[in-house]
Amino acid sequence: MTHDLFEDELRTMLRGAAEAQRDAFVEVDTAEVLGTGQRVLRRRRRALVGGTLAATLVVGVGGWAVLDRSGDRAAVEVPATRSATPTSPVTAVLDEFADLSGTGGTPLSIPGPRQVAVRVVPGATPDLQYLEVGAGGRTTLLGGSSLDGVPRTSATWGTAGEGGHVLIGVAPAEARDITVLTPISDEGGHASTLVTKELPGTGRQAFAVRFAEAGDADAVRHLLWRDAEDAVRDENGAAVASVALGDGKGTIFWVSDALGRFGTFGGDGPTWTALDGARNSSGRPVLSMGRGDGAVLTGLFVAVVPAAAEPGSMTPRAGSTVTHPLTKVLLPGTEYAALWATWTQTTADSLSGYTEVTWTEDGRTVTQRP
């Protein structure tokens, strides 16, 4: 995924393309647009990485003097599920972005489009068009890109540049739980909201992300998703090492040395953090997160350890209960394993649900504390 910013050239090109393709830029009637969609809201979760907040949420869209040309990609073989040869324009009007909240739950005022659409116009220049959706469904061209050289199994996207809050693009139609990777932030925050919608007949889906923080959209260089078989893949469709934890909730654990990240895909959406445990008491990468459901918080602990490590135990904090003991799962094709456990606690308790987790490596005991 590359970003080439040719502002003046792009404006000139789009102006000419708009005149040449005038009929393709008429007002969109959202009731007649093909495609079914879904809204996926990514809100900041309570997630601790060795005691510091993890950047667990991702994805965004921005201003539009950007031309995103993503060529020179090697095609990656992913099972095909549908036709990818549209002969006429196809438009996906995505749902409005959900509000993102600041301190105290007050909705943030975020500049940029509130609702966007993506159009594929075979034979046009550009053939991939990003639009803002205004009152009455009227659309305004924001920018565009080329699908030339972008395999159907790959994702491509564009942003408005350094100050933008929004990212718009397309991904394989079979992609589930799309998550974009932004820089890790110690202070937490950096919330975002994601919307997706199918582009019928193209083998692709449109997606867009709106970020609370200016610049997060432009910082995205990589994207991950999981397919129908729960294989985790990157923006080029290449497989990322992953395995099911077996926690009864379908959680998938993944590690990418190349991206310096590890994380999970699960029923509550994707979560990830840095593959660096230097600041943790165990010296190992750790992801510890809690998800509230009424008065009860369910926690998941995951550590990345050498494959030869052996699980010890999780010691619960007063008022918490370990619901699944520390368990090892090997990560196929790597020298890693996941150590994971779950616990429950009341949502009124803001502390982690455990006091320590122990395991052995090379005959020595390793201890992780929140």
C-alpha atoms as one frame of an Amber mdcrd trajectory, in Angstrom:
protein
   0.000   0.000   0.000   1.571   3.269  -1.082   0.401   6.864  -0.984   1.409
   9.310  -3.744   0.321  12.875  -3.100   0.028  14.752  -6.375  -2.386  17.476
  -5.350  -2.322  19.779  -8.343  -2.036  16.906 -10.788  -4.908  15.082  -9.131
  -7.190  18.106  -9.111  -6.552  18.648 -12.789  -7.059  14.972 -13.595 -10.273
  14.679 -11.593 -11.693  17.864 -13.059 -11.070  16.515 -16.553 -12.379  13.100
 -15.636 -15.528  14.609 -14.163 -16.253  16.460 -17.390 -15.514  13.404 -19.511
 -17.603  11.137 -17.292 -20.375  13.629 -16.502 -23.103  10.976 -16.643 -21.334
   8.918 -14.015 -21.439  11.736 -11.464 -25.157  12.309 -11.194 -26.919  12.475
  -7.867 -27.095   9.112  -6.124 -30.448   7.827  -4.923 -29.456   5.785  -1.884
 -32.626   3.718  -2.090 -31.613   2.437  -5.497 -27.952   1.783  -4.845 -26.984
  -1.857  -5.037 -25.384  -3.537  -2.090 -26.047  -4.592   1.427 -24.048  -3.138
   4.216 -23.207  -3.330   7.800 -22.020  -0.859  10.353 -19.251  -1.898  12.616
 -18.495   0.406  15.474 -15.032   0.206  16.961 -14.946   1.882  20.337 -12.000
   2.146  22.647 -11.882  -0.860  24.946 -10.404  -1.157  28.364  -7.167  -2.827
  27.359  -3.971  -3.105  29.326  -0.581  -4.068  27.963   1.679  -4.715  30.910
  -0.135  -1.952  32.805  -0.324   0.620  29.971  -3.258   1.300  27.696  -2.980
  -0.427  24.340  -4.001   1.078  21.012  -6.646  -1.539  20.380  -8.898   0.315
  17.997  -8.252   1.395  14.523  -9.411   2.615  11.100 -10.159   6.179   9.415
 -10.886   8.648   6.343  -9.851  12.262   5.434  -9.715  15.264   3.001  -9.248
  14.571  -0.641  -6.346  15.743  -2.729  -4.902  12.261  -2.598  -4.282   9.781
  -5.352  -3.587   6.294  -4.065  -1.893   4.090  -6.638  -1.197   0.630  -5.291
   0.678  -1.253  -8.000   3.506  -3.768  -8.054   1.646  -6.167  -5.790   2.127
  -9.874  -6.203  -1.194 -11.653  -6.466  -1.859 -13.860  -3.447  -4.059 -16.880
  -3.897  -7.183 -16.605  -1.768 -10.257 -18.768  -2.429 -12.505 -16.838  -4.818
 -16.150 -16.543  -3.907 -17.765 -14.372  -6.576 -17.405 -12.623  -9.916 -15.086
  -9.623 -10.133 -15.827  -8.261 -13.597 -18.364  -5.403 -13.416 -19.325  -3.855
 -16.754 -21.203  -0.830 -15.429 -20.720   1.559 -12.475 -21.309   0.066  -9.039
 -21.793   2.281  -5.989 -21.770   1.449  -2.289 -23.212   4.150  -0.036 -21.896
   3.428   3.449 -23.790   4.153   6.653 -23.051   7.386   8.460 -20.116   7.230
  10.831 -21.148   6.703  14.431 -20.277   9.444  16.914 -16.995   9.158  18.777
 -17.017  10.326  22.377 -14.493  12.281  24.385 -14.071  12.703  28.124 -17.375
  12.285  29.946 -19.047  10.732  26.936 -19.533  14.015  25.073 -19.604  13.467
  21.284 -16.497  14.827  19.568 -16.740  17.380  16.798 -14.663  15.866  14.012
 -14.073  17.683  10.714 -14.530  15.941   7.401 -17.246  13.814   5.785 -19.987
  12.390   7.960 -21.001   9.851   5.318 -19.119   8.553   2.289 -19.582   6.307
  -0.722 -17.319   4.322  -3.012 -17.930   3.911  -6.744 -16.250   1.557  -9.205
 -16.550   2.833 -12.788 -15.012   0.418 -15.325 -13.025   2.250 -18.000 -13.112
   5.615 -16.219 -10.128   7.601 -14.921 -10.038   7.160 -12.000 -12.004   3.901
 -11.940 -12.151   3.843  -8.126 -13.881   6.948  -6.800 -14.357   8.207  -3.225
 -17.375  10.426  -2.593 -18.934  12.424   0.204 -22.672  11.877   0.698 -24.601
  15.010   1.580 -28.205  15.986   2.159 -30.700  14.006   0.135 -28.055  11.515
  -0.919 -26.280  13.978  -3.180 -22.654  13.013  -3.747 -19.495  15.058  -4.207
 -16.291  13.581  -5.588 -13.534  13.646  -2.968 -10.785  11.819  -4.825  -9.953
   8.599  -6.530  -7.506   5.877  -7.295  -6.810   3.160  -9.825  -7.675  -0.504
  -9.464  -5.198  -1.319 -12.207  -2.676  -3.746 -10.763  -4.639  -4.234  -7.518
  -5.628  -7.934  -7.250  -9.117  -8.649  -5.986  -7.535 -10.287  -2.963  -5.804
  -7.029  -1.971  -6.982  -3.878  -0.216  -6.261  -0.309  -1.295  -7.210   2.994
   0.300  -6.669   6.735   0.300  -6.686   9.604   2.790  -6.697  13.387   2.750
  -3.158  13.734   4.021  -1.564  14.549   7.372  -4.494  16.409   8.919  -7.257
  14.081   7.755  -9.592  12.110   9.982 -11.023   9.756   7.351  -9.718   6.838
   5.310 -11.685   5.289   2.426 -10.906   2.209   0.379 -11.832  -1.227  -0.858
 -11.008  -4.699   0.487 -11.806  -8.261  -0.635 -15.508  -9.083  -0.416 -14.812
 -12.022   1.905 -12.902  -9.899   4.436 -14.368  -9.943   7.937 -13.350  -7.799
  10.896 -11.206  -5.379   8.925  -8.730  -3.579  11.166  -6.155  -0.980  10.183
  -2.869  -0.634  12.043  -1.926   2.761  13.449   1.103   3.697  15.566   1.002
   2.535  19.202   0.122   5.299  21.656   0.969   5.167  25.369  -1.736   7.639
  26.322  -4.554   5.501  24.902  -7.492   7.127  23.139  -7.239   7.274  19.347
 -10.741   5.882  18.942 -12.231   5.226  15.532 -15.374   3.971  13.858 -15.537
   1.677  10.826 -18.262   1.138   8.220 -18.316  -1.403   5.394 -20.548  -2.266
   2.456 -20.458  -4.723  -0.415 -19.701  -3.598  -3.982 -21.821  -6.202  -5.837
 -20.244  -7.947  -8.789 -16.749  -6.647  -8.086 -15.491  -9.222  -5.602 -14.752
  -6.276  -3.293 -16.318  -4.311  -0.464 -16.054  -0.651   0.401 -14.837   0.405
   3.813 -14.201   3.687   5.551 -12.788   4.679   8.906 -13.206   7.899  10.837
 -10.578   8.689  13.482 -10.899  10.925  16.511  -7.296  12.093  16.177  -6.071
  14.104  13.188  -3.307  12.274  11.381  -4.256   8.740  12.411  -5.794   8.073
   9.003  -2.656   9.112   7.146  -0.509   6.994   9.490  -2.146   3.760   8.352
   0.234   1.637   6.293  -1.142  -1.836   6.914  -4.494  -3.563   7.226  -5.530
  -6.981   8.526  -8.680  -9.037   8.081  -9.872 -12.590   8.547 -11.595 -14.726
   5.940 -14.457 -17.201   6.157 -12.059 -19.922   7.317 -10.735 -17.645  10.096
  -7.356 -17.265   8.378  -5.826 -13.856   9.112  -4.541 -11.923   6.072  -2.828
  -8.612   5.386  -3.584  -5.864   2.849  -2.021  -7.944   0.064  -4.007 -11.074
   0.930  -0.933 -12.808   2.359  -1.552 -15.127   5.316  -0.473 -14.024   8.790
   0.402 -16.715  11.351  -2.729 -17.397  13.402  -4.506 -20.038  15.453  -7.799
 -20.467  17.321  -7.412 -20.159  21.097 -10.227 -22.581  21.806 -11.879 -20.274
  24.328 -15.403 -21.138  23.224 -15.864 -17.673  21.705 -14.060 -18.240  18.433
 -11.114 -15.998  19.333  -8.258 -16.108  16.813  -4.723 -15.279  17.974  -2.196
 -13.905  15.456   1.411 -12.711  15.389   3.284 -10.762  12.701   7.020 -10.240
  13.108   7.044  -8.153   9.930   4.451  -5.731  11.317   5.725  -5.849  14.909
   2.194  -6.556  16.135   0.125  -9.339  17.661  -3.511  -9.506  18.578  -6.857
 -11.257  18.378  -9.961 -11.400  16.256 -13.101 -12.313  18.136 -16.808 -11.788
  18.553 -16.221  -8.290  19.917 -13.979  -7.280  17.029 -10.217  -7.055  16.553
  -7.675  -6.036  19.185  -3.909  -5.654  18.739  -0.778  -4.146  20.237   3.008
  -4.085  19.835   5.045  -7.285  19.668   7.404  -5.885  22.293   7.430  -6.890
  25.935  10.451  -4.903  27.083   8.341  -2.738  29.404   6.420  -5.653  30.910
   7.469  -7.372  34.135   7.681 -10.698  32.264   9.634  -9.259  29.358   7.045
 -10.794  27.027   4.347  -9.158  24.875   1.049  -9.238  26.758  -2.496  -8.234
  25.919  -4.973  -8.042  28.786  -8.459  -6.730  28.120 -11.846  -6.599  29.749
 -15.236  -6.405  28.088 -18.232  -5.250  30.066 -21.619  -6.933  29.916 -23.969
  -5.434  32.460 -22.469  -5.570  35.939 -19.857  -8.175  34.994 -16.569  -7.674
  33.171 -15.095 -10.648  31.300 -11.325 -10.560  30.927  -8.932 -12.227  28.496
  -5.185 -12.506  29.099  -2.890 -13.447  26.196   0.926 -13.571  26.241   3.298
 -14.335  23.359   5.930 -16.806  24.594   8.488 -19.234  23.135   6.925 -22.497
  21.966   8.795 -24.428  24.676   7.303 -22.384  27.534   4.926 -24.158  29.906
   1.868 -22.583  31.579   1.758 -21.987  35.303  -1.228 -20.215  36.809  -3.221
 -17.000  37.076  -3.766 -15.593  40.566  -7.072 -13.673  40.707  -7.489 -10.382
  42.512  -9.957 -10.303  45.421 -13.455 -10.267  43.948 -12.363 -11.838  40.648
 -12.706 -15.426  39.475 -10.507 -17.313  37.008 -12.937 -18.886  34.524 -10.358
 -20.674  32.351  -6.896 -21.664  33.619  -3.711 -20.599  31.873  -3.416 -22.679
  28.699  -0.797 -22.972  25.960  -1.634 -22.993  22.243   1.171 -23.410  19.698
   1.237 -20.977  16.753   1.814 -23.126  13.637   4.755 -22.245  11.425   6.459
 -20.135  14.090   8.541 -20.479  17.245   5.761 -18.848  19.263   2.915 -20.009
  21.468   0.053 -18.199  23.141  -0.580 -18.466  26.863  -4.128 -17.452  27.632
  -6.623 -17.402  30.482  -9.944 -15.738  31.253 -11.524 -14.240  34.347 -14.613
 -12.341  35.484 -14.999  -9.390  37.840 -17.519  -6.650  38.569 -17.447  -3.652
  36.250 -17.166  -1.398  39.318 -13.570  -2.590  39.797 -11.264  -0.575  37.536
  -8.193  -2.718  38.329  -7.081  -5.787  36.428  -8.770  -9.019  37.500  -5.494
 -10.752  38.412  -2.476  -9.993  40.571   0.012 -12.129  38.644   0.366 -14.755
  35.929   3.269 -17.213  35.989   4.816 -19.681  33.548   8.175 -21.381  32.994
  10.812 -20.809  30.317  14.052 -22.800  30.246  13.459 -24.057  33.752  12.908
 -20.584  35.297   9.674 -19.042  36.489   8.461 -15.965  34.623   5.972 -13.609
  36.299   3.694 -11.073  34.665   1.994  -8.461  36.849  -0.480  -5.798  35.691
